[in-house]
C-alpha cells in the first residue's frame, strides 16, 4: 500500500491518511487481518508528526475499519471489507451508467463531491 499526502491540500493531513487507507481497502490492496504500517514508521516515511498518523488511525478505528492493538498496531478488520462491499457495487453501477451516458468520470466525481444541499428524487 502506497500512501501519499499533499501538504498543500486544504484537507487535513490526518484525513488524507485515513482516505488513503479507506481507498486501499476499497481496492483490495489491504485485506482483513493485514497490519498497517506502525504510526512511527509511517510518520517518518511521510515526514509528518506521529500524532497525525495516530489521529488518522483513531478515526479509522472509530469507523470500525481497523482495530488498534497494543503491540500489533493497526489491523484491518473483517468488518472493513464487508462494510464497503455494497458501496463498491453501487460505485460500479454508477460507473457503468456514466459510461453508458458518455459522461466523464470527472463529472461523476464532481456530482459526488458537490456541496449542493439540493437532493434529487
C-alpha positions as CSV (number, residue, x, y, z in Angstrom):
1,X,0.0,0.0,0.0
2,X,1.5,3.3,-1.1
3,X,0.4,6.3,0.9
4,X,0.9,9.8,-0.4
5,X,-0.1,13.1,1.1
6,X,-0.4,16.6,-0.3
7,X,0.8,19.2,2.2
8,X,-0.7,22.0,0.0
9,X,-4.2,20.4,0.2
10,X,-6.9,22.1,2.2
11,X,-7.8,18.6,3.6
12,X,-6.0,18.0,6.9
13,X,-3.1,15.5,6.8
14,X,-4.9,13.0,9.1
15,X,-7.9,13.0,6.8
16,X,-5.7,12.5,3.8
17,X,-4.1,9.5,5.5
18,X,-7.5,8.0,6.6
19,X,-8.8,8.5,3.0
20,X,-5.7,6.7,1.6
21,X,-6.3,3.7,3.9
22,X,-10.1,3.6,3.0
23,X,-9.2,3.7,-0.7
24,X,-6.7,0.8,-0.2
25,X,-9.4,-1.3,1.5
26,X,-11.9,-0.5,-1.3
27,X,-9.4,-1.5,-4.0
28,X,-8.5,-4.7,-2.1
29,X,-4.9,-3.6,-1.6
30,X,-5.2,-4.4,2.1
31,X,-7.3,-7.2,3.4
32,X,-8.8,-8.3,6.6
33,X,-6.2,-9.1,9.3
34,X,-3.5,-7.1,7.5
35,X,-1.3,-4.8,9.6
36,X,-0.9,-1.2,8.6
37,X,2.5,0.4,9.0
38,X,3.3,1.5,12.5
39,X,2.4,5.1,13.3
40,X,6.1,5.8,13.9
41,X,7.3,4.3,10.7
42,X,4.6,5.9,8.6
43,X,5.1,9.3,10.2
44,X,8.8,9.0,9.5
45,X,8.3,8.0,5.8
46,X,5.8,10.8,5.2
47,X,7.7,13.4,7.3
48,X,4.7,14.1,9.5
49,X,4.1,14.1,13.2
50,X,3.4,10.7,14.7
51,X,0.2,12.1,16.3
52,X,-1.1,12.9,12.8
53,X,-0.9,9.2,11.9
54,X,-2.4,8.2,15.2
55,X,-5.3,10.6,14.7
56,X,-6.0,9.0,11.3
57,X,-5.8,5.5,12.7
58,X,-8.1,6.5,15.6
59,X,-10.6,7.9,13.1
60,X,-10.5,4.6,11.2
61,X,-10.9,2.7,14.5
62,X,-14.0,4.8,15.3
63,X,-15.4,3.8,11.9
64,X,-14.8,0.1,12.6
65,X,-12.3,-0.2,9.8
66,X,-9.2,-1.0,11.9
67,X,-8.5,-2.4,15.3
68,X,-5.7,-0.8,17.3
69,X,-3.9,-3.5,19.2
70,X,-1.2,-2.8,21.7
71,X,2.0,-4.4,20.4
72,X,0.5,-5.2,17.0
73,X,-0.5,-1.7,15.8
74,X,-3.4,-1.1,13.4
75,X,-5.0,-4.1,11.9
76,X,-7.7,-4.0,9.1
77,X,-10.9,-5.6,10.4
78,X,-13.1,-8.1,8.5
79,X,-15.9,-5.6,9.0
80,X,-14.0,-3.1,6.9
81,X,-14.1,-5.3,3.8
82,X,-17.7,-6.3,4.4
83,X,-18.6,-2.7,5.2
84,X,-17.5,-1.4,1.8
85,X,-18.8,-4.3,-0.4
86,X,-22.3,-2.7,-1.0
87,X,-20.6,0.7,-1.8
88,X,-18.3,-1.0,-4.3
89,X,-21.3,-2.5,-6.1
90,X,-23.0,0.9,-6.1
91,X,-19.9,2.7,-7.5
92,X,-19.5,0.1,-10.2
93,X,-23.2,0.6,-11.2
94,X,-22.6,4.4,-11.3
95,X,-19.5,3.9,-13.4
96,X,-21.4,1.7,-15.8
97,X,-24.3,4.2,-16.1
98,X,-21.9,7.1,-16.6
99,X,-20.1,5.2,-19.4
100,X,-23.4,4.4,-21.0
101,X,-24.4,8.1,-20.9
102,X,-20.9,9.2,-22.2
103,X,-20.2,11.2,-19.0
104,X,-16.6,11.7,-18.0
105,X,-15.7,10.3,-14.5
106,X,-14.6,13.8,-13.6
107,X,-18.3,14.9,-13.9
108,X,-19.4,12.0,-11.8
109,X,-16.8,12.9,-9.2
110,X,-18.0,16.5,-9.2
111,X,-21.5,15.3,-8.6
112,X,-20.4,13.1,-5.7
113,X,-18.4,15.8,-4.0
114,X,-20.9,18.6,-4.7
115,X,-21.7,20.7,-1.7
116,X,-25.2,21.4,-3.0
117,X,-27.9,21.0,-0.4
118,X,-30.5,20.1,-3.0
119,X,-31.4,16.4,-3.2
120,X,-32.5,14.7,-6.3
121,X,-35.6,12.5,-6.2
